[in-house]
Amino acid sequence: MQPTLAAKKIRSMEIRGALKIAVTALDSLAEFISNSKETDKKRFLAGLRKAGKILKDARPTAVSLPNAVDYVLFLAENTDDRVELVRKIKEYKNEQRRAIDRIGQIGSRRIEDGDTILTHCNSKTALAVLLEAAKTKDIHVVCTETRPRNQGYITARELAKAGVPVTLIIDSAVRRTMKELEVDKVIVGADTVYSNGSIINKIGTSQVALVAQESKVPVLCACETLKFAPQTLMGELIEIEERDVGEIRKPMKGVKMLNPAFDVTPPGYIDVIVTEDGIIPPYMAYQILRDKFGWELGKMMKP
Ligand code: RI2
């Protein structure tokens, strides 16, 4: 898919989910590289950067998207072999697929037989944990609707299709349900992880986490390391996407509406982040950025 078309589909959320949009960007850039007739490396790279920017600008919050684009640019700058470049992009994409499977396996060990687990929105990564756990354990999943785009319906449908007992609730029923249904755990995905271990996820996640803490219910976040944000080490904040208020309802005379798509949950409200490299406390996010990606405090300051 051409970068402009891919960006359009990402913006409209026809293609959505933090990992899916990153993988779509990888596919789109691989196609761009394969189709490019540009023989001059400088001009080729300029074109690739432009395509990358179009994709990055599609949605501002999930860093998986710019991280994936930047990785392709890094590879492209360091090779003249475009066939090899496309092969490496595909390999990176497969790595992300393996990451989800691994998170599913690792995370499912934290789920116990008989658990009732609440999830918010639709995270393929969180779902991988639930589906893996359901293979060997009896679990019951509570899904929030996740207004205004109702991604919770997708989660509920997928779980029901897999034969997992599932209950759908409205977003404002989280506190009551946590107690009524004796929820044992909360599991969510993430769009971005800050270097201090805060997570950005679908709007409402921080409220769910707050209620979970009040009820002493552990919160698990299932998230690939691709979603860790290196720029936050240097104090950069991640923009929270404000979407069209038309997603909420028709305009009301004299009423202003706000439609933020994400919120930030501080690390104190999250018990663990399940990554493909293992389960970590959220405060270890800096270590992932340092040890896996080589981003080290003090060494990356621009003069
Ligand atoms: P996976 C989604 O954002 C949700 O916030 C979800 O928790 C997160 O991306 C991670 O999704 P949106 O695209 O990568 O629905 O785990 O706005 O699928």
Boltz pocket constraint, residues with backbone or C-beta under 6 A from the ligand:
constraints:
  - pocket:
      binder: B
      contacts: [[A, 15], [A, 16], [A, 17], [A, 18], [A, 19], [A, 20], [A, 120], [A, 121], [A, 122], [A, 123], [A, 124], [A, 125], [A, 126], [A, 151], [A, 188], [A, 189], [A, 190], [A, 191], [A, 200], [A, 201], [A, 202], [A, 203], [A, 222], [A, 261]]
      max_distance: 6.0
